[in-house]
Amino acid sequence: MNSQLNTKHRALGLLLLAFIAPVLLAKLVLSLNWYHGGATNHGELFSQEISYSSLGVSNPIPKEWQLLYLLPAQCDADCLERLYILQQSHTALGPDQDRVSPVILLDKNSDQQALTSFHFATRTVDTNLQSLLNEQQLILVDPLGSLVLRYPQVKGNDAQLAQGKALLADLRKLLKLSRVD
């Protein structure tokens, strides 16, 4: 009778151990920061919530995803390549092109001559937004006007192409998951 009771207690103990051990192990891994979840986005997320309204700027194209780029005073070969990659990324979206608008922001010193071979929407940049667009970076804005991702300037054709592919991958994923049209 004792051996049968010990067998039941052992079975119950093993059953409890099978269910409690993974929970305790997961708690240990998370509390000691042994797990570092992977990010699937290629651009850099903004560390704090920034939107057009928090900057005191009106949304140039409400209810659409936007790709912002501040045209520099002197558009060199890297700048022209960036404009080309921006145009090609937008074209590669296919049927989702209507949901995304590339917007070239201009200030009084911008080299508008560089835009002659491109067909982009242009807007005058506000000084609050201009400080975020330094160093020729691209910024992705959601339809509600929140600045979501930034893509810093890179040098060289290969790096520009890689960044264009990364931008396209992020855009496709966001457009697929977006519930705002």
Residue frames as qw, qx, qy, qz and C-alpha x, y, z in Angstrom:
[[0.000, 0.884, 0.467, 0.000, 0.00, 0.00, 0.00],
 [0.315, -0.787, 0.112, 0.518, 2.88, 2.37, 0.82],
 [0.406, -0.142, 0.594, 0.680, 4.56, 1.67, -2.50],
 [0.200, 0.624, 0.658, 0.371, 1.33, 2.45, -4.34],
 [0.163, -0.933, -0.253, 0.197, 0.98, 5.74, -2.37],
 [0.406, -0.580, 0.329, 0.625, 4.60, 6.69, -3.09],
 [0.382, 0.203, 0.674, 0.599, 4.04, 6.02, -6.80],
 [0.073, 0.831, 0.526, 0.167, 1.00, 8.32, -6.81],
 [0.281, -0.888, -0.021, 0.364, 2.91, 11.09, -4.99],
 [0.465, -0.311, 0.500, 0.661, 5.86, 10.71, -7.34],
 [0.301, 0.472, 0.666, 0.492, 3.59, 10.93, -10.38],
 [0.070, -0.930, -0.362, 0.010, 1.86, 13.99, -8.95],
 [0.412, -0.730, 0.178, 0.515, 5.22, 15.61, -8.17],
 [0.437, -0.043, 0.596, 0.672, 6.53, 14.97, -11.69],
 [0.184, 0.697, 0.611, 0.328, 3.32, 16.34, -13.16],
 [0.193, -0.946, -0.170, 0.199, 3.56, 19.52, -11.08],
 [0.474, -0.517, 0.370, 0.609, 7.25, 19.85, -11.93],
 [0.429, 0.279, 0.641, 0.572, 6.45, 19.54, -15.65],
 [0.071, 0.832, 0.459, 0.304, 4.05, 22.49, -15.44],
 [0.348, -0.918, -0.060, 0.179, 5.78, 24.70, -12.88],
 [0.668, -0.302, 0.299, 0.611, 9.42, 24.34, -14.06],
 [0.420, 0.451, 0.406, 0.675, 8.89, 26.14, -17.43],
 [0.145, -0.920, -0.260, -0.257, 7.14, 29.04, -15.70],
 [0.588, -0.747, 0.097, 0.296, 9.93, 29.38, -13.14],
 [0.656, -0.040, 0.378, 0.652, 12.58, 29.08, -15.84],
 [0.256, 0.691, 0.385, 0.556, 10.87, 31.76, -17.99],
 [0.330, -0.933, -0.130, -0.052, 10.63, 34.08, -14.97],
 [0.679, -0.515, 0.222, 0.475, 14.34, 33.58, -14.26],
 [0.561, 0.250, 0.417, 0.670, 15.35, 34.24, -17.88],
 [0.080, 0.812, 0.332, 0.473, 13.27, 37.43, -18.07],
 [0.453, -0.887, -0.070, 0.053, 14.26, 38.79, -14.67],
 [0.644, -0.472, 0.306, 0.518, 17.99, 38.33, -15.37],
 [0.364, 0.809, -0.159, -0.434, 17.67, 39.89, -18.86],
 [0.488, -0.238, 0.767, 0.342, 19.03, 36.82, -20.62],
 [0.462, 0.524, 0.680, 0.225, 16.45, 37.17, -23.38],
 [0.013, 0.489, -0.143, -0.860, 16.78, 39.96, -25.92],
 [0.601, 0.562, 0.555, -0.125, 13.89, 39.97, -28.36],
 [0.411, 0.005, 0.491, 0.768, 14.73, 40.68, -31.96],
 [0.307, 0.641, 0.154, -0.686, 13.38, 43.67, -33.84],
 [0.622, 0.343, 0.632, 0.309, 12.20, 43.18, -37.37],
 [0.277, 0.947, 0.137, -0.084, 12.24, 46.81, -38.42],
 [0.747, 0.239, 0.059, 0.617, 15.20, 48.11, -40.40],
 [0.088, 0.726, -0.012, 0.682, 14.79, 51.81, -39.70],
 [0.260, -0.001, -0.627, 0.735, 15.39, 53.45, -36.33],
 [0.273, -0.727, -0.620, -0.110, 12.30, 53.94, -34.21],
 [0.033, -0.681, 0.148, -0.717, 11.87, 57.36, -32.65],
 [0.339, -0.011, -0.776, 0.532, 12.72, 57.09, -28.96],
 [0.141, 0.355, 0.546, -0.746, 9.88, 59.38, -27.92],
 [0.336, 0.635, 0.689, 0.096, 6.48, 60.01, -29.43],
 [0.061, -0.392, 0.166, 0.903, 6.76, 62.86, -31.92],
 [0.375, 0.594, 0.698, 0.139, 3.92, 63.95, -34.15],
 [0.209, 0.505, 0.286, 0.787, 3.04, 66.87, -36.35],
 [0.371, -0.815, -0.301, -0.329, 0.74, 68.21, -33.64],
 [0.702, -0.598, -0.105, 0.374, 3.45, 68.01, -30.94],
 [0.528, -0.028, 0.200, 0.825, 5.74, 69.99, -33.26],
 [0.150, 0.684, 0.244, -0.671, 3.03, 72.53, -33.99],
 [0.045, 0.282, -0.644, -0.710, 3.07, 71.67, -37.69],
 [0.751, 0.280, 0.163, -0.576, 0.06, 70.94, -39.87],
 [0.665, -0.005, 0.726, 0.173, -0.04, 67.53, -41.55],
 [0.130, 0.418, -0.460, -0.772, 0.74, 68.14, -45.26],
 [0.535, 0.040, -0.674, -0.509, -1.10, 65.04, -46.48],
 [0.521, -0.226, 0.597, -0.566, -3.49, 63.74, -43.82],
 [0.871, 0.093, 0.352, -0.330, -4.65, 60.10, -43.81],
 [0.838, 0.486, -0.239, 0.069, -1.66, 58.88, -45.85],
 [0.805, -0.368, 0.121, 0.449, 1.68, 57.39, -44.97],
 [0.292, 0.947, -0.133, 0.031, 4.43, 59.88, -45.82],
 [0.823, -0.068, 0.022, 0.563, 8.13, 59.64, -46.57],
 [0.026, -0.995, -0.006, 0.096, 9.77, 62.95, -45.71],
 [0.755, 0.022, 0.106, 0.647, 13.06, 64.14, -47.11],
 [0.070, -0.920, -0.023, 0.386, 14.56, 67.60, -46.71],
 [0.725, 0.574, 0.084, 0.370, 16.25, 68.67, -49.92],
 [0.583, -0.496, -0.026, 0.643, 19.68, 70.09, -49.06],
 [0.091, 0.860, -0.086, -0.495, 21.13, 73.37, -50.31],
 [0.270, 0.598, -0.654, -0.377, 23.43, 71.52, -52.68],
 [0.928, 0.058, 0.273, -0.247, 22.17, 68.24, -54.06],
 [0.023, -0.594, 0.763, 0.254, 25.26, 66.15, -54.85],
 [0.486, 0.168, -0.794, -0.324, 25.43, 62.63, -56.32],
 [0.111, -0.114, -0.915, 0.372, 24.44, 60.99, -53.01],
 [0.334, 0.325, 0.367, -0.805, 21.41, 63.28, -52.78],
 [0.556, 0.310, -0.407, -0.655, 20.34, 62.43, -56.33],
 [0.370, 0.078, -0.925, -0.040, 20.81, 58.73, -55.60],
 [0.082, 0.200, 0.765, -0.606, 18.66, 59.11, -52.47],
 [0.486, 0.344, 0.061, -0.801, 15.91, 60.79, -54.49],
 [0.526, 0.252, -0.689, -0.431, 16.10, 58.00, -57.06],
 [0.213, -0.030, -0.947, 0.237, 15.90, 55.30, -54.35],
 [0.272, 0.264, 0.520, -0.766, 12.93, 57.12, -52.81],
 [0.568, 0.336, -0.235, -0.714, 11.15, 57.18, -56.17],
 [0.485, 0.189, -0.828, -0.208, 11.94, 53.51, -56.90],
 [0.020, -0.078, -0.880, 0.467, 10.82, 52.39, -53.43],
 [0.442, 0.311, 0.306, -0.784, 7.52, 54.16, -53.94],
 [0.591, 0.331, -0.482, -0.557, 7.08, 52.58, -57.36],
 [0.319, 0.157, -0.934, 0.041, 7.90, 49.11, -55.97],
 [0.326, 0.058, 0.665, -0.670, 4.95, 49.32, -53.60],
 [0.025, -0.227, -0.880, -0.418, 2.69, 48.48, -56.52],
 [0.261, -0.631, -0.607, -0.407, -0.99, 48.68, -55.58],
 [0.485, -0.676, -0.405, 0.380, -0.14, 50.25, -52.21],
 [0.392, 0.196, 0.085, 0.895, 1.39, 53.33, -53.89],
 [0.197, -0.665, -0.340, -0.635, -1.80, 55.27, -53.28],
 [0.658, -0.686, -0.309, 0.039, -1.41, 54.86, -49.52],
 [0.643, -0.441, 0.036, 0.625, 2.11, 56.36, -49.38],
 [0.340, 0.920, 0.093, 0.172, 3.24, 59.81, -50.48],
 [0.666, -0.080, -0.071, 0.738, 6.89, 60.80, -50.76],
 [0.026, -0.980, -0.195, -0.040, 7.12, 64.45, -49.70],
 [0.618, 0.201, -0.104, 0.753, 10.19, 66.56, -50.44],
 [0.277, -0.881, -0.281, 0.261, 10.47, 69.38, -47.94],
 [0.511, 0.530, 0.059, 0.674, 12.05, 72.60, -49.14],
 [0.327, -0.749, -0.216, 0.534, 13.57, 75.51, -47.32],
 [0.255, 0.928, -0.033, -0.268, 14.79, 78.79, -48.81],
 [0.103, -0.700, 0.645, 0.288, 18.23, 77.29, -49.62],
 [0.770, 0.068, 0.634, -0.009, 17.11, 73.97, -51.13],
 [0.053, -0.346, 0.676, 0.649, 18.50, 73.02, -54.54],
 [0.666, 0.389, 0.419, -0.479, 15.19, 72.73, -56.40],
 [0.442, 0.591, -0.531, -0.417, 17.01, 72.17, -59.70],
 [0.081, -0.253, 0.964, -0.031, 17.63, 68.57, -58.53],
 [0.488, 0.281, 0.709, -0.424, 13.90, 67.83, -58.68],
 [0.421, 0.468, -0.312, -0.712, 13.55, 68.42, -62.44],
 [0.430, 0.194, -0.824, -0.314, 13.73, 64.71, -63.30],
 [0.116, -0.193, -0.920, 0.320, 11.52, 63.56, -60.40],
 [0.379, -0.467, -0.380, -0.702, 7.81, 63.92, -59.70],
 [0.371, -0.271, -0.739, 0.493, 7.43, 64.42, -55.96],
 [0.250, -0.878, -0.356, -0.202, 5.02, 66.43, -53.86],
 [0.438, 0.216, -0.320, 0.811, 6.88, 69.36, -52.33],
 [0.384, -0.850, -0.354, -0.074, 6.10, 71.39, -49.23],
 [0.130, 0.729, -0.358, 0.569, 7.84, 74.19, -47.38],
 [0.644, -0.166, -0.658, 0.352, 9.47, 72.87, -44.22],
 [0.429, -0.859, -0.075, -0.268, 8.66, 74.27, -40.79],
 [0.145, 0.696, -0.591, 0.380, 11.62, 75.09, -38.53],
 [0.666, -0.380, 0.523, -0.372, 10.46, 72.63, -35.83],
 [0.956, 0.200, 0.207, -0.064, 10.42, 69.80, -38.34],
 [0.551, 0.749, -0.336, 0.148, 13.62, 70.92, -40.04],
 [0.237, -0.678, 0.646, -0.259, 15.67, 70.18, -36.92],
 [0.814, -0.104, 0.547, -0.167, 14.58, 66.51, -37.11],
 [0.841, 0.513, 0.171, 0.032, 15.46, 66.20, -40.79],
 [0.044, -0.855, 0.483, 0.185, 19.11, 67.13, -40.53],
 [0.317, -0.419, 0.823, 0.217, 21.78, 65.03, -42.20],
 [0.481, 0.266, -0.561, -0.618, 19.58, 64.12, -45.19],
 [0.168, 0.019, 0.966, -0.196, 17.65, 61.39, -43.44],
 [0.412, -0.270, -0.615, -0.616, 14.32, 59.93, -44.51],
 [0.247, -0.008, 0.686, -0.685, 11.46, 59.92, -42.03],
 [0.262, -0.302, -0.838, -0.372, 8.39, 57.71, -42.24],
 [0.287, -0.024, 0.363, -0.886, 5.18, 59.26, -40.91],
 [0.120, 0.317, 0.940, -0.028, 1.97, 57.32, -40.24],
 [0.030, -0.564, -0.579, -0.589, -1.49, 58.47, -41.42],
 [0.396, -0.812, -0.421, 0.085, -2.25, 60.00, -38.02],
 [0.152, 0.919, -0.152, 0.329, 0.80, 62.27, -38.23],
 [0.701, -0.645, 0.294, 0.082, 3.16, 60.42, -35.87],
 [0.359, 0.712, -0.602, -0.048, 6.80, 60.17, -36.89],
 [0.973, -0.170, 0.062, -0.142, 7.56, 56.46, -36.78],
 [0.879, -0.098, 0.216, 0.413, 10.90, 55.52, -38.34],
 [0.121, 0.914, -0.283, -0.264, 14.01, 57.31, -39.50],
 [0.909, 0.213, 0.153, 0.323, 16.60, 56.19, -42.01],
 [0.298, -0.795, 0.211, 0.484, 19.92, 58.00, -41.62],
 [0.516, 0.775, -0.296, -0.212, 21.98, 59.07, -44.59],
 [0.838, -0.204, 0.426, 0.273, 24.32, 56.44, -45.98],
 [0.128, 0.745, -0.454, -0.471, 27.14, 56.84, -48.50],
 [0.098, -0.275, 0.890, 0.351, 27.66, 54.81, -51.64],
 [0.577, 0.068, -0.459, -0.672, 25.36, 53.12, -54.13],
 [0.499, -0.079, -0.862, 0.025, 25.38, 49.72, -52.43],
 [0.100, -0.211, -0.674, 0.701, 24.47, 51.21, -49.06],
 [0.379, 0.165, -0.008, -0.911, 21.73, 53.33, -50.67],
 [0.587, 0.012, -0.660, -0.469, 20.28, 50.25, -52.41],
 [0.382, -0.148, -0.860, 0.306, 20.36, 48.25, -49.18],
 [0.082, 0.227, 0.471, -0.848, 18.61, 51.07, -47.36],
 [0.482, 0.109, -0.303, -0.814, 16.01, 51.30, -50.13],
 [0.561, -0.089, -0.804, -0.179, 15.28, 47.58, -49.73],
 [0.232, -0.199, -0.744, 0.594, 15.05, 48.01, -45.96],
 [0.260, 0.169, 0.141, -0.940, 12.68, 50.95, -46.38],
 [0.564, 0.032, -0.539, -0.625, 10.52, 48.94, -48.76],
 [0.468, -0.142, -0.863, 0.124, 10.40, 45.97, -46.38],
 [0.055, -0.232, -0.584, 0.776, 9.36, 48.21, -43.48],
 [0.378, 0.145, -0.107, -0.908, 6.74, 49.96, -45.59],
 [0.553, -0.047, -0.720, -0.417, 5.22, 46.71, -46.80],
 [0.363, -0.217, -0.833, 0.357, 5.02, 45.37, -43.28],
 [0.062, 0.248, 0.396, -0.882, 3.48, 48.57, -41.89],
 [0.449, 0.101, -0.314, -0.830, 0.97, 48.82, -44.72],
 [0.512, -0.115, -0.831, -0.187, -0.04, 45.21, -44.22],
 [0.349, -0.315, -0.752, 0.462, -0.54, 45.67, -40.47],
 [0.056, 0.018, 0.126, -0.990, -2.02, 49.17, -40.62],
 [0.065, 0.564, 0.816, -0.105, -5.66, 49.53, -39.68],
 [0.091, 0.752, 0.139, -0.638, -5.68, 53.19, -40.65],
 [0.582, 0.396, 0.538, 0.463, -6.32, 53.85, -44.32]]
